[in-house]
Amino acid sequence: MTLPSFHDRGTDGRRRFRSRIFGRTARIAAASSILLTLGVPVLANAATASGSPYVEPKADFIYNFLFVLGARPNPAQHSPFTDVPTKSWAWGWVHQALDLGIVAPVSNSTFGANAPVSEAEAAAMAVQYFHVPLKSQETPTAWANSLGLFAGVQNANALTLGNELGFLQRLKGYHVGIQPTPAGWKVSNQDANSLIGAMVRSNQSVFTQEHVQMNVSRALILTPSGKKDFQAQAIARQLQLASKMLFVVQRGRWDGLSSVMEQIGGTVSQAGQSSNVKMQEYINGDAVYINQGTGWQAFPGGQGILSLIQQDLQAGNYLSTDGLTGVSVAQTGSGSVYRGALSTTGLTVFASQVSTAMQIPTSAMATVNQAIMKTAKSSIAINTASVQGQDVVTGDTINVRFVLPSKLLAGQGAPQSPTVQRVMKEIQGIVIQETVATTYTYSNTPVLPPASLLSSLAKKA
């Protein structure tokens, strides 16, 4: 009987469980931040191959709208829409927009993912998202125009990519400082918006350095009789696992392209034996290189890397405003610390990530997710401080503990012998504890390729 490790790798050598690191460094998200930083003039005249202005489809608009405002996708349940399948990257974002009540589908079976977005629709989404109290007889479009959100729009019935970026850039500025306090938070509106603003700025920072310490442990809970059973005790010792990993991530730009340098190191101990883990990864634009100790290898970018990004977009990030509950605040010597726990939304995302990491079969995933959410206990601390005159997140610590009933994993894989079946009855559950502590800095430093990578490329040239 074996249980998969949290650090199992796919056939391509990449970690199956990326936690929140890769979601923060996804090129799609980084590109959105960079475009907003560069400003509207860059894409104001963006056109299709035929020369006509590029009009953003509704699904793309929803993704950009929610991401820029700090929201996250909700990939739960199954999509009823033929134009937004459940496995589509867009489903989690569309589902979240529907849950928030900011959009409506065309019909019960069609969402309208490829339809253009008008000024009126974009304004209505903003009003619904922020719960804007409109004046008597005031329309969402009139409210948006009073703030200049649609400055420069040529066609009010179909927003182009340039129009969208301008609208979102201005809406982002309006967003910080006015968002209502999320339900379940125990802080003032001012403190809530200070944290929300810090999270938005941190997520959209082009240059970020992250030091992430991840500790994961696994142990079996035996029945009273199992504690006296020699074979049950032996299996419990075999399956006990302790993993300590350190991720050092630099995110920024080099040679005019978005770049990421990630170094991973640590140890995994199981059954009295320890193994060292060491890996490097460098991304520059579409080029991806991995070094697992035997030299740098080009990862066949394109489809492979895109599929990983889409998995992260579907899974979402549990460290977001809608993923937290019971948030309180206290002042520190350098800023503030916000403490809370994962909300139902946050636990849903977390459970989905764990099930994927443990390679739970699709048929059993819903049951496993429910067990995780039922037994999970979590705590979160987020530190903020002023950097160059603006509050940003400088660190966060996440602790999650949950129990998986052994019956959920029994019977998976190869047939079990009578002895294993008997021992399985002596196992009440599997306790998994995860702690992730991250510190962030924001130095405007180019992310250069490692010298060893340049040397390797030069030899192959």
N, C-alpha and C positions, 0 to 999 in steps of 0.2 A: 504494500500500500504506500503510495507516494502522494505528496501534495506539492503543487507547483510553487516555486519561489516567486517572491515579488519582483525578482530581478531576472526572470526568465527572458531569453532573447528570441527573436524571430530568426528565420533562416537567413535574413539579411544582416544579422549581427546587431540590430538596433534594439534597445530596451523596449519591451512591450508596455511597461508602466512608466510613463513620463511625468506623473504627478502634475504639478502646476508649472514646471520649468518650461517645457517646450511650448505650452500654450502662450506664455508671455513672449516667446521669441519667434512665434510663427511669422513667416514673411508676409502673409496677407495682412496681419494686424500691424506689423511694422510699417508696411507700405502705406496703410491708411494714415498712420501718425505722421509719416514723412510728407505725404501729400498735403495734409492739413498744415504742417509747418511751413511748407513752401508757399502756400497760399493759393488763392483762386486763379490768378493770372496764368499759372502753369497749365491748367486744364480748362480754362474758360472756353477755349475753342476746340476742345477734344472732338474728334470726328471719327466716323466709321470709314471703312475702306472706300466707300462710294462718295465720301466728302460731306455727307449729311451729319449734323450734330449727333453725338452718341447719347441716346436716352437710356437712363438706368432702368432696368426691370425692377418691379416692385420687391422681389425677393432680395435683390442686391441692396436696394435702398433700405429695407428693414434691417439687414445685417449691419450696414454702416451706421444707421441711426442708433441702434441699440449699443453697438460696440463703442461708439464715440461718447455716449452718455454713461458708460460704465456698467451697462446691464450685461447679462450673460444668457446663453441659450438654455432652453429647457427641452431636452431630447426625450422626455418621458412619453409613454403611450405610443400609439400607432397613428400615423397620418391617414386621414380619410381622403386626402386630395391626390388626384392622379398626377397633377403637375408639381407636387412637392412630396415625393415618396419618403417613407420613414427613413431610409438609408441615405437620403440626400443630405448634403452638408447644410442645406437651408432649413430643414425641418425644425431643428432645435430653436432657431431664431424666429421662424414663423409661429411656432407653437408658443413661444414666450410672448410675442406680440399679441397673439390671440388671447392669452391669459391676462395680459395687461389691459385688454380692451381697447387697444389703439388702432386695430384694423378689423376688417370683417371680410370673410370669403365671398367669392362670387356666387357659389352655390354649396350644397352639402358635399359635392365631390370635386369641385374645382376651386382653388384658392385665387387664381389670377396672378401667378408668380411672374409672368412675363409681361404683364400690362405696365404701361407707363404710370408714373406718379405725378399728380397735378399739384399745383400750389395749395388748393383747398384740402387735398388729402394729407399733404405734408403738415400743413398748419393744424389740422384736426388731430393728427398723431401727437404733435407737440403739446397741444392743449390737454389731451387725454392723459399723456404721460406725466405731465407736471400738475395735473388737476388745477389748471388755471381758472380762477373765478372771473368769467367774462362779464362785462358790463351789460346792462339791458340793451337788447337788440344788436349787441356786438357779435360778429361772426369770428370763427377762428382765423380766417384769412385777414380780416381787418385788424385783429390783435397782432398777428405776425407782421403785417405791413407797418404797424405803429412802431415796431421795434427794428424795422429795416431788415428783417430776416430774408426777404426775397429780392434784395437789391440786385439789379442787373439781369433779372430773369426776362428772357425774350418771349417764351411761350409758356403761359400759365397752365396749359393743359398737359404738358409733358416736360418735366425737369430733366435737363441734360446733366452729365456727370459734373461739369463745371458748376452748374447751378446748385447741385446737391452739396458739393463740397463747401460752397459759399454759405449755404443755408446751415449746414451742420457746424461749420466753424463759428458762425454767429450764435447758433443755438447753444453750443458748448460754453461760450462765454456767459450766456444767460443762465445756463444750468447751474454753474457753481455759485452757491449762495442762496438758492431759492427752493431747492428740492425739499419736499415735506419729509419730516422725520419718518423713516421706515417703521412699519408696525413691529412692536415687540422691543424697540430700542428704549433704553432708560436714560436718555440724554436730552438736553435741550436742542431746539432746532438749530441753533448756532453751532453747537458742538457736533451735531450730526452732519451738518454741511461742511464743517471743517474737515471731518474724516472723509466724506464723500469727495470733496475737492482734492484732498491729498491723494486718494486712491486714483482718481481720474488723471491727475498730473503724472503720477508715477507710472501708470499703465501706458501713457502716451509719450513718455520720455524717450527720445531717440537714443540717448546714451545712458546705459545702466550697467552697474556691476553688482553681481549677486553672489553671496557666499551662502550656500544651503547645506545644512547638516541634517541628514535624514536617518533616523534610527527606526528600525522595524523589528519587532520580536513576535514569535509565535510559540504557543505552548498548548498542551492538551489538558482538559479538565477530566479527571477520571472519577468514576463512581466510587463509593466507599469500598465496594468489593474489588474494583479495578485497582485501587491503591495497594491491595494485598496480592494482586495477580502479577507474577513475575513477567509474563509475556507482555501484559498491558503496560507495565512500567518500562520495559525495554523499548516498545514502540513509541511511548511518550518521549523517551530520551532521544530516540532517533529523529523524531519529527520536530523537536525543539529547535528553533532557529533564532539567530540574532544577527542583524545586519546593521552596519554602521557605514554610511556613505557620505562623502563630501562632494558637492557640485560647486565648481567655480565658473560662473558664467559672465562673459563680457558681451554686451550688446551695443551696437553702434553702427558706424559706417567705415568703409575703406574703399579707395579707388572709385568713389562715386556710387557705391552700392551698399545696401544694408548688409551688415556682417554680424556673425555670432561666433564666439570662441567659447567652447565648453570643455572643462576638464573634470573627469570623474575618477574618484579613488575611494577605496575603502575595503572592508573585510566582510565576508559572509561566513558565519559559523553554524554548522549543523552536524549533529551526531558526533560531537567531540572533535570535528575537523574544521579547519579554517582555510579559506581561500581568499586571495587578494584580487581585487577588481581594479583595473586601471584602463582608462579610455580617454581619448581626445576627439573632439569633433570641431570642425571649422566650416562655417557657411559664409559664402560671399555671393550675394545675388542668388543665382540658380545653381552655383557650384557647391557641392557638399563633399567633404573629405572626412574620413574616419581613421583613427589609429588606435588599434586595440593591443598595441605592444609589439606588433610585428611589422610596423611601417605603415605609412599613409596609403590609403586606398581611396580612389574616387568612388563616391556613392552615386549610382545612376540616378541623378536628380529627377527632374520632371515628375513622372507619374508616382514614383516611389515616395518622394518627399511630400508631394501634394496629398497623397492618401493619408499620411501621418498627420498632416495639418488638418485635414478634414475630420479625422477621428477626434482631434482635440477640439475642433469647433463644435462637433456634435456633443462631446462630453461636457464642455464648458469648464468653468473655473469656479470651484466652490468658495473661493475667497473673493466674494463680491458683496455689494450692499444687500442684495436680496438673498444671499446665502448665509447671512448672519442674524442672530436674534439675541435678546437680552443684553445688548451692548451698553456698557457703562464707561465712564471716563474719569481719569485722574491725571493731575499735572505731575510732570517729572522735571528734573533739573534742566533738561534740554528741550522739552516739548510736552507731549501728551501720550498717555497709553490708554488704549481702548480695549476693554475685555468683554468677551461674550462667548457664544457657542454657535455651532452650525444650526441653521434653521431647517425646516422640512425640505426646502428647496436645496439648501447646501448639502444635506444628508443624501438627497436623491442623486445629486451629481457625484458625490463621494462614493456612494454605493455602486453606481454605474462604473466608475473608474476602477474600483476594487475588483468587481466581477470580471471586467475585461482583463485586468492584470493577472487574475488567477485562472484565466481561460475557462471560466465556467460555461458549460454548454448553453446555447440559446434557450433550450427548453427549460432549463433550471434557473436561468438568470433572474427572472422576476421573483421567484421564491427566495433566492439568496439575497437579493436586494432588500426584500421585506425583512428578512432576518437581521441584516446589518442595521437597517433603520430602527428596528425594534429594540435592539440591544446597545446601539452606539451611544457612547458618552463622549462629549467633546468639550474642549476649551480652546479659546483663541485669544491671543494678545497682539495688538497692532500698535507699533510705536510710530509717532509722527514728530517731525521737527521742521523748523524753517531752514531751507536751503536756498541761498540766493534770493531771499525775500519772499519765498513761497513755501507753504507747508507741503511736505511730501512724506511718503511712507519710508521710514528708515529701517524697519525691521518688523517681522511678524513670527509668531510661534504658534503652531497648531498641534494639538494633542487629540488623538481619536483612539478609542478603545471599543472593540465590539466582539461579540461571540457568535460563531457559526455553529449551529447544532450539527453534530457529526452525521446525523441521518441525511443531511442535505448533500454530503459528499460521498456517502456510502453507495457502493454499487456503480460508481463512475469508473470508466476505464475497463481494464481486464477483469474477468471473473475472479472472485476471491475464494480462497481455500476455506474449509470449515473452521480452521484455527483463526484465520483473520476475521471471519464473520463473527466468531465468538468474542474476540477481543474488541471488535468494533462496538459491541453492545456495552462494553465497559467504559466507553468514551462518551462523556456527556456533551462535550463541545470543544471548540477550538478558539482560543483567545488570541486575538491579534491586536497589537498595540503599535501605533505609528506616531512619531513625533517629528515634525519638520520645523526647523528654526532657520530663518533667512534674514540676512542683513543686506541693505541696499545702499549703494553710493551712486552719485550721478556726475562723474567726472567726464568732461567733454574730451574723451581720448579716442583716437582712431583704433579700430580693432584690426590690428595687423595680423597677417598669417604667420604662424610659427616658423622660425628659421629652418627647422627640420622638414617642414612641408615644402618650403621654397626649394630646399636642396633636393628633395625627392622629385619635385616637378622638373627641376633643371636636368636631373639625370635621365629622366624619361623623355625629355624634349629631343 
